[in-house]
Amino acid sequence: MQHIDLQAGLRNLSESLRRMKALLAWGQLKQQETRPGEPPSFQIYDPTATDLRSEYSHFLSTSIQTRGALREHGASIPAPEREALRRRLAELEREAHQLSLCRRCL
């Protein structure tokens, strides 16, 4: 049962990472479309920064929970599988870290 929860946690992290990358891409596109020296033709509410902070918080929380579950229930999972789960978790955390969201969100 714990193994299924760990897999779900990793899928959740992967999906969260995908959403963060999409939000960053949207923000970059928005920046590229601005014309220096020209005022915007109209202003619309853009929750991208708030959504990015929320998604980053969700990612961090899920990562901590998944890491805790892996530590707590790791003994009941065969060693090769346990190591594969740890590697995947570390890979997702590394990808999130490379986005430098802690600087962007603060």
Backbone as JSON Lines, residues from 0, in Angstrom:
{"i":0,"aa":"M","n":[0.82,-1.2,0.0],"ca":[0.0,0.0,0.0],"c":[0.86,1.26,0.0]}
{"i":1,"aa":"Q","n":[1.93,1.28,0.81],"ca":[2.78,2.45,0.87],"c":[3.47,2.69,-0.47]}
{"i":2,"aa":"H","n":[3.82,1.61,-1.16],"ca":[4.49,1.73,-2.45],"c":[3.59,2.47,-3.43]}
{"i":3,"aa":"I","n":[2.3,2.15,-3.44],"ca":[1.36,2.82,-4.31],"c":[1.3,4.31,-3.96]}
{"i":4,"aa":"D","n":[1.28,4.64,-2.67],"ca":[1.27,6.03,-2.24],"c":[2.54,6.76,-2.69]}
{"i":5,"aa":"L","n":[3.67,6.07,-2.64],"ca":[4.92,6.67,-3.08],"c":[4.9,6.95,-4.58]}
{"i":6,"aa":"Q","n":[4.38,6.0,-5.34],"ca":[4.27,6.21,-6.78],"c":[3.34,7.38,-7.08]}
{"i":7,"aa":"A","n":[2.23,7.47,-6.35],"ca":[1.29,8.58,-6.53],"c":[1.96,9.9,-6.17]}
{"i":8,"aa":"G","n":[2.75,9.91,-5.12],"ca":[3.48,11.11,-4.73],"c":[4.45,11.55,-5.81]}
{"i":9,"aa":"L","n":[5.16,10.6,-6.4],"ca":[6.1,10.92,-7.48],"c":[5.37,11.43,-8.72]}
{"i":10,"aa":"R","n":[4.23,10.84,-9.03],"ca":[3.43,11.33,-10.16],"c":[2.94,12.75,-9.88]}
{"i":11,"aa":"N","n":[2.51,12.99,-8.65],"ca":[2.05,14.31,-8.26],"c":[3.18,15.33,-8.39]}
{"i":12,"aa":"L","n":[4.37,14.96,-7.96],"ca":[5.52,15.86,-8.08],"c":[5.86,16.13,-9.55]}
{"i":13,"aa":"S","n":[5.81,15.11,-10.35],"ca":[6.1,15.26,-11.77],"c":[5.1,16.21,-12.44]}
{"i":14,"aa":"E","n":[3.84,16.05,-12.1],"ca":[2.79,16.91,-12.65],"c":[2.95,18.35,-12.15]}
{"i":15,"aa":"S","n":[3.3,18.5,-10.91],"ca":[3.52,19.82,-10.33],"c":[4.7,20.5,-11.03]}
{"i":16,"aa":"L","n":[5.76,19.75,-11.27],"ca":[6.92,20.29,-11.97],"c":[6.53,20.73,-13.39]}
{"i":17,"aa":"R","n":[5.71,19.95,-14.04],"ca":[5.24,20.31,-15.39],"c":[4.46,21.62,-15.34]}
{"i":18,"aa":"R","n":[3.58,21.77,-14.34],"ca":[2.8,23.01,-14.21],"c":[3.71,24.21,-13.93]}
{"i":19,"aa":"M","n":[4.73,24.03,-13.1],"ca":[5.65,25.14,-12.81],"c":[6.39,25.56,-14.08]}
{"i":20,"aa":"K","n":[6.83,24.6,-14.87],"ca":[7.53,24.91,-16.12],"c":[6.6,25.65,-17.08]}
{"i":21,"aa":"A","n":[5.34,25.25,-17.12],"ca":[4.37,25.92,-17.99],"c":[4.13,27.36,-17.53]}
{"i":22,"aa":"L","n":[4.02,27.57,-16.23],"ca":[3.84,28.92,-15.71],"c":[5.06,29.8,-16.01]}
{"i":23,"aa":"L","n":[6.24,29.24,-15.87],"ca":[7.45,29.99,-16.2],"c":[7.5,30.33,-17.69]}
{"i":24,"aa":"A","n":[7.13,29.4,-18.53],"ca":[7.12,29.64,-19.98],"c":[6.11,30.74,-20.31]}
{"i":25,"aa":"W","n":[4.97,30.73,-19.65],"ca":[3.97,31.76,-19.88],"c":[4.53,33.13,-19.47]}
{"i":26,"aa":"G","n":[5.18,33.18,-18.33],"ca":[5.77,34.44,-17.87],"c":[6.84,34.95,-18.83]}
{"i":27,"aa":"Q","n":[7.66,34.04,-19.36],"ca":[8.69,34.43,-20.32],"c":[8.07,34.95,-21.61]}
{"i":28,"aa":"L","n":[7.02,34.29,-22.07],"ca":[6.34,34.75,-23.27],"c":[5.76,36.14,-23.06]}
{"i":29,"aa":"K","n":[5.16,36.34,-21.9],"ca":[4.58,37.64,-21.58],"c":[5.66,38.72,-21.59]}
{"i":30,"aa":"Q","n":[6.84,38.41,-21.02],"ca":[7.94,39.37,-21.0],"c":[8.44,39.66,-22.42]}
{"i":31,"aa":"Q","n":[8.51,38.65,-23.25],"ca":[9.0,38.83,-24.61],"c":[8.06,39.69,-25.44]}
{"i":32,"aa":"E","n":[6.78,39.64,-25.12],"ca":[5.79,40.38,-25.89],"c":[5.66,41.84,-25.47]}
{"i":33,"aa":"T","n":[6.28,42.21,-24.36],"ca":[6.22,43.61,-23.95],"c":[7.12,44.42,-24.87]}
{"i":34,"aa":"R","n":[6.69,45.61,-25.15],"ca":[7.46,46.5,-26.02],"c":[8.05,47.61,-25.17]}
{"i":35,"aa":"P","n":[9.37,47.66,-25.06],"ca":[9.99,48.7,-24.24],"c":[9.59,50.1,-24.71]}
{"i":36,"aa":"G","n":[9.29,50.95,-23.76],"ca":[8.95,52.33,-24.08],"c":[7.5,52.54,-24.47]}
{"i":37,"aa":"E","n":[6.76,51.48,-24.69],"ca":[5.34,51.6,-25.05],"c":[4.49,51.08,-23.9]}
{"i":38,"aa":"P","n":[3.49,51.86,-23.53],"ca":[2.61,51.36,-22.47],"c":[1.78,50.19,-23.0]}
{"i":39,"aa":"P","n":[1.41,49.29,-22.12],"ca":[0.56,48.19,-22.58],"c":[-0.78,48.72,-23.06]}
{"i":40,"aa":"S","n":[-1.32,48.09,-24.08],"ca":[-2.58,48.56,-24.63],"c":[-3.73,48.39,-23.64]}
{"i":41,"aa":"F","n":[-3.65,47.38,-22.8],"ca":[-4.63,47.19,-21.73],"c":[-4.02,46.31,-20.66]}
{"i":42,"aa":"Q","n":[-4.52,46.4,-19.47],"ca":[-4.04,45.59,-18.36],"c":[-5.12,44.58,-17.98]}
{"i":43,"aa":"I","n":[-4.74,43.35,-17.87],"ca":[-5.66,42.34,-17.39],"c":[-5.04,41.71,-16.15]}
{"i":44,"aa":"Y","n":[-5.9,41.16,-15.33],"ca":[-5.41,40.49,-14.13],"c":[-4.64,39.26,-14.55]}
{"i":45,"aa":"D","n":[-3.42,39.14,-14.04],"ca":[-2.57,38.0,-14.38],"c":[-2.11,37.32,-13.1]}
{"i":46,"aa":"P","n":[-2.68,36.17,-12.76],"ca":[-2.33,35.48,-11.52],"c":[-1.1,34.57,-11.65]}
{"i":47,"aa":"T","n":[-0.29,34.73,-12.69],"ca":[0.82,33.81,-12.94],"c":[1.77,33.73,-11.75]}
{"i":48,"aa":"A","n":[2.16,34.87,-11.19],"ca":[3.11,34.87,-10.07],"c":[2.52,34.16,-8.85]}
{"i":49,"aa":"T","n":[1.26,34.42,-8.57],"ca":[0.59,33.77,-7.44],"c":[0.45,32.28,-7.68]}
{"i":50,"aa":"D","n":[0.08,31.91,-8.89],"ca":[-0.05,30.49,-9.24],"c":[1.29,29.78,-9.12]}
{"i":51,"aa":"L","n":[2.36,30.46,-9.53],"ca":[3.69,29.86,-9.45],"c":[4.1,29.65,-7.99]}
{"i":52,"aa":"R","n":[3.84,30.64,-7.14],"ca":[4.15,30.48,-5.71],"c":[3.35,29.33,-5.1]}
{"i":53,"aa":"S","n":[2.08,29.25,-5.45],"ca":[1.23,28.17,-4.93],"c":[1.72,26.81,-5.39]}
{"i":54,"aa":"E","n":[2.06,26.71,-6.66],"ca":[2.54,25.43,-7.21],"c":[3.87,25.03,-6.59]}
{"i":55,"aa":"Y","n":[4.74,26.0,-6.37],"ca":[6.03,25.73,-5.75],"c":[5.84,25.25,-4.31]}
{"i":56,"aa":"S","n":[4.92,25.88,-3.59],"ca":[4.61,25.44,-2.22],"c":[4.06,24.03,-2.22]}
{"i":57,"aa":"H","n":[3.18,23.74,-3.17],"ca":[2.62,22.39,-3.29],"c":[3.73,21.38,-3.57]}
{"i":58,"aa":"F","n":[4.64,21.74,-4.48],"ca":[5.74,20.84,-4.81],"c":[6.59,20.55,-3.58]}
{"i":59,"aa":"L","n":[6.96,21.6,-2.85],"ca":[7.8,21.42,-1.66],"c":[7.11,20.56,-0.62]}
{"i":60,"aa":"S","n":[5.84,20.82,-0.38],"ca":[5.08,20.05,0.6],"c":[4.99,18.58,0.2]}
{"i":61,"aa":"T","n":[4.67,18.33,-1.04],"ca":[4.56,16.96,-1.54],"c":[5.9,16.25,-1.49]}
{"i":62,"aa":"S","n":[6.95,16.98,-1.81],"ca":[8.3,16.41,-1.76],"c":[8.66,15.98,-0.34]}
{"i":63,"aa":"I","n":[8.37,16.83,0.62],"ca":[8.66,16.51,2.02],"c":[7.84,15.3,2.47]}
{"i":64,"aa":"Q","n":[6.57,15.26,2.11],"ca":[5.71,14.13,2.47],"c":[6.2,12.84,1.83]}
{"i":65,"aa":"T","n":[6.57,12.91,0.57],"ca":[7.03,11.72,-0.15],"c":[8.35,11.22,0.44]}
{"i":66,"aa":"R","n":[9.25,12.15,0.73],"ca":[10.53,11.77,1.33],"c":[10.3,11.11,2.7]}
{"i":67,"aa":"G","n":[9.38,11.67,3.49],"ca":[9.06,11.09,4.8],"c":[8.46,9.7,4.68]}
{"i":68,"aa":"A","n":[7.54,9.53,3.73],"ca":[6.92,8.22,3.53],"c":[7.95,7.2,3.07]}
{"i":69,"aa":"L","n":[8.86,7.63,2.23],"ca":[9.92,6.74,1.76],"c":[10.83,6.33,2.91]}
{"i":70,"aa":"R","n":[11.14,7.28,3.77],"ca":[12.0,6.98,4.93],"c":[11.26,6.04,5.9]}
{"i":71,"aa":"E","n":[9.99,6.33,6.13],"ca":[9.22,5.55,7.1],"c":[8.9,4.13,6.62]}
{"i":72,"aa":"H","n":[8.58,3.99,5.34],"ca":[8.15,2.7,4.81],"c":[9.17,2.05,3.88]}
{"i":73,"aa":"G","n":[10.34,2.65,3.77],"ca":[11.35,2.14,2.85],"c":[11.79,0.72,3.13]}
{"i":74,"aa":"A","n":[11.78,0.33,4.4],"ca":[12.24,-1.02,4.76],"c":[11.33,-2.09,4.18]}
{"i":75,"aa":"S","n":[10.06,-1.75,3.93],"ca":[9.12,-2.75,3.41],"c":[9.16,-2.85,1.89]}
{"i":76,"aa":"I","n":[9.99,-2.04,1.25],"ca":[10.1,-2.03,-0.22],"c":[11.43,-2.69,-0.59]}
{"i":77,"aa":"P","n":[11.44,-3.58,-1.57],"ca":[12.69,-4.2,-2.0],"c":[13.75,-3.14,-2.35]}
{"i":78,"aa":"A","n":[14.99,-3.42,-2.0],"ca":[16.08,-2.46,-2.15],"c":[16.19,-1.85,-3.56]}
{"i":79,"aa":"P","n":[16.13,-2.64,-4.64],"ca":[16.26,-2.03,-5.97],"c":[15.12,-1.04,-6.27]}
{"i":80,"aa":"E","n":[13.92,-1.41,-5.85],"ca":[12.77,-0.53,-6.06],"c":[12.88,0.72,-5.21]}
{"i":81,"aa":"R","n":[13.31,0.55,-3.98],"ca":[13.48,1.68,-3.05],"c":[14.49,2.67,-3.62]}
{"i":82,"aa":"E","n":[15.59,2.16,-4.15],"ca":[16.61,3.04,-4.73],"c":[16.11,3.75,-5.97]}
{"i":83,"aa":"A","n":[15.3,3.05,-6.76],"ca":[14.72,3.68,-7.95],"c":[13.78,4.82,-7.55]}
{"i":84,"aa":"L","n":[13.0,4.6,-6.5],"ca":[12.11,5.65,-6.0],"c":[12.92,6.84,-5.48]}
{"i":85,"aa":"R","n":[13.97,6.57,-4.74],"ca":[14.83,7.65,-4.22],"c":[15.48,8.44,-5.36]}
{"i":86,"aa":"R","n":[15.96,7.72,-6.36],"ca":[16.59,8.4,-7.51],"c":[15.58,9.29,-8.23]}
{"i":87,"aa":"R","n":[14.37,8.78,-8.42],"ca":[13.34,9.56,-9.12],"c":[12.96,10.8,-8.31]}
{"i":88,"aa":"L","n":[12.83,10.65,-7.01],"ca":[12.51,11.78,-6.14],"c":[13.64,12.82,-6.22]}
{"i":89,"aa":"A","n":[14.87,12.37,-6.13],"ca":[16.01,13.28,-6.2],"c":[16.06,14.0,-7.55]}
{"i":90,"aa":"E","n":[15.74,13.27,-8.62],"ca":[15.74,13.86,-9.96],"c":[14.69,14.97,-10.07]}
{"i":91,"aa":"L","n":[13.49,14.71,-9.56],"ca":[12.43,15.71,-9.59],"c":[12.79,16.94,-8.75]}
{"i":92,"aa":"E","n":[13.37,16.69,-7.58],"ca":[13.78,17.8,-6.72],"c":[14.89,18.62,-7.39]}
{"i":93,"aa":"R","n":[15.8,17.95,-8.05],"ca":[16.9,18.64,-8.75],"c":[16.35,19.51,-9.89]}
{"i":94,"aa":"E","n":[15.41,18.96,-10.65],"ca":[14.8,19.73,-11.74],"c":[14.1,20.97,-11.2]}
{"i":95,"aa":"A","n":[13.38,20.81,-10.1],"ca":[12.68,21.95,-9.5],"c":[13.69,22.99,-9.0]}
{"i":96,"aa":"H","n":[14.76,22.52,-8.4],"ca":[15.8,23.43,-7.9],"c":[16.42,24.23,-9.05]}
{"i":97,"aa":"Q","n":[16.61,23.6,-10.19],"ca":[17.22,24.26,-11.34],"c":[16.33,25.37,-11.91]}
{"i":98,"aa":"L","n":[15.06,25.37,-11.58],"ca":[14.17,26.44,-12.03],"c":[14.39,27.73,-11.24]}
{"i":99,"aa":"S","n":[15.15,27.64,-10.14],"ca":[15.46,28.8,-9.29],"c":[14.2,29.52,-8.81]}
{"i":100,"aa":"L","n":[13.21,28.73,-8.45],"ca":[11.94,29.32,-8.02],"c":[12.02,30.0,-6.67]}
{"i":101,"aa":"C","n":[12.91,29.56,-5.8],"ca":[12.98,30.19,-4.48],"c":[13.34,31.67,-4.63]}
{"i":102,"aa":"R","n":[14.18,32.03,-5.59],"ca":[14.5,33.45,-5.82],"c":[13.35,34.17,-6.48]}
{"i":103,"aa":"R","n":[12.68,33.52,-7.4],"ca":[11.58,34.17,-8.14],"c":[10.35,34.36,-7.27]}
{"i":104,"aa":"C","n":[10.13,33.45,-6.35],"ca":[8.91,33.48,-5.55],"c":[9.01,34.39,-4.34]}
{"i":105,"aa":"L","n":[10.21,34.73,-3.91],"ca":[10.35,35.56,-2.72],"c":[10.36,37.03,-3.05]}
